[in-house]
Amino acid sequence: MAIPAAAAAAYRAAAQMGATAASPGVTPANLPGSSFSDFLSGAVKDSISTIRQGEQAATAQVQGKASLVDVVQQVNAAELTLDTVVAVRDKVVAAYQSIMNMPI
């Protein structure tokens, strides 16, 4: 597994998320009524949606209903999303382990 490549992909995805001003599933944390759990829930829903779009594009290509270029773009977006989710999960697990190893 190429750790630097995965990290670079996760960084690009995070930068792209920051560049997108109005994402429908993700709200800024400083809005009234929004919380970290709302943000995280929206990000997870957005990730699942992106992965499903990649799967649907691949299925459409197998059926002969989609162009190869569209399928490659959708699958690459799904792969980038999955890499980002895995990188975030790894950071959360590392943070949890770090907290658990702290002396009381």
C-alpha positions as CSV (number, residue, x, y, z in Angstrom):
1,M,0.0,0.0,0.0
2,A,1.4,3.4,-1.0
3,I,1.0,5.5,2.2
4,P,2.4,8.7,0.6
5,A,0.1,8.4,-2.4
6,A,-2.9,7.8,-0.1
7,A,-2.0,10.8,2.1
8,A,-1.6,13.0,-1.0
9,A,-5.0,11.8,-2.3
10,A,-6.6,12.5,1.1
11,Y,-5.0,16.0,1.2
12,R,-6.3,16.7,-2.3
13,A,-9.8,15.6,-1.3
14,A,-9.7,17.7,1.8
15,A,-8.5,20.7,-0.2
16,Q,-11.3,20.1,-2.8
17,M,-13.8,19.9,0.0
18,G,-12.6,23.2,1.3
19,A,-12.7,24.8,-2.1
20,T,-16.3,23.8,-2.7
21,A,-18.3,26.7,-1.1
22,A,-21.7,25.2,-1.0
23,S,-21.9,21.4,-0.6
24,P,-25.4,20.3,0.0
25,G,-24.6,17.7,2.6
26,V,-22.0,19.6,4.6
27,T,-22.7,22.7,6.6
28,P,-20.1,25.0,8.1
29,A,-19.5,24.5,11.9
30,N,-20.1,28.2,12.7
31,L,-23.8,28.2,11.6
32,P,-26.3,28.2,14.4
33,G,-27.8,24.8,15.0
34,S,-25.0,22.9,13.4
35,S,-22.6,20.6,15.3
36,F,-19.7,18.4,14.6
37,S,-22.0,15.4,14.5
38,D,-24.1,17.1,11.8
39,F,-20.9,17.9,9.8
40,L,-19.7,14.3,10.2
41,S,-23.1,12.8,9.3
42,G,-23.2,15.0,6.1
43,A,-19.6,14.1,5.1
44,V,-20.4,10.4,5.5
45,K,-23.6,10.6,3.5
46,D,-21.7,12.5,0.8
47,S,-19.0,9.8,0.8
48,I,-21.5,7.0,0.5
49,S,-23.2,8.9,-2.4
50,T,-20.0,9.3,-4.3
51,I,-19.1,5.6,-3.9
52,R,-22.6,4.6,-5.0
53,Q,-22.3,6.8,-8.1
54,G,-19.0,5.0,-9.0
55,E,-20.7,1.6,-8.6
56,Q,-23.7,2.7,-10.7
57,A,-21.4,4.0,-13.4
58,A,-19.5,0.7,-13.5
59,T,-22.8,-1.2,-13.8
60,A,-24.0,1.1,-16.6
61,Q,-20.8,0.5,-18.5
62,V,-21.2,-3.3,-18.2
63,Q,-24.7,-2.9,-19.6
64,G,-23.3,-0.7,-22.4
65,K,-25.2,2.5,-21.3
66,A,-22.3,4.7,-20.2
67,S,-19.1,6.0,-21.8
68,L,-15.8,4.7,-20.6
69,V,-14.6,8.2,-19.7
70,D,-17.5,8.9,-17.4
71,V,-17.0,5.5,-15.7
72,V,-13.3,6.2,-15.1
73,Q,-14.1,9.6,-13.7
74,Q,-16.7,8.3,-11.4
75,V,-14.6,5.3,-10.2
76,N,-11.6,7.6,-9.6
77,A,-13.8,9.9,-7.5
78,A,-15.1,6.9,-5.6
79,E,-11.5,5.6,-5.0
80,L,-10.4,9.1,-3.8
81,T,-13.3,9.2,-1.4
82,L,-12.6,5.8,-0.1
83,D,-8.9,6.7,0.4
84,T,-10.0,9.8,2.3
85,V,-12.4,7.9,4.5
86,V,-9.7,5.3,5.3
87,A,-7.1,8.0,6.1
88,V,-9.5,9.8,8.5
89,R,-10.4,6.5,10.1
90,D,-6.7,5.7,10.6
91,K,-6.2,9.1,12.2
92,V,-9.2,8.6,14.5
93,V,-7.9,5.2,15.6
94,A,-4.4,6.6,16.2
95,A,-5.8,9.5,18.3
96,Y,-7.9,7.0,20.3
97,Q,-4.9,4.8,20.9
98,S,-2.8,7.8,21.9
99,I,-5.5,8.9,24.4
100,M,-5.7,5.4,25.8
101,N,-2.0,5.3,26.4
102,M,-1.9,8.5,28.4
103,P,-1.2,8.2,32.1
104,I,-4.0,9.1,34.4
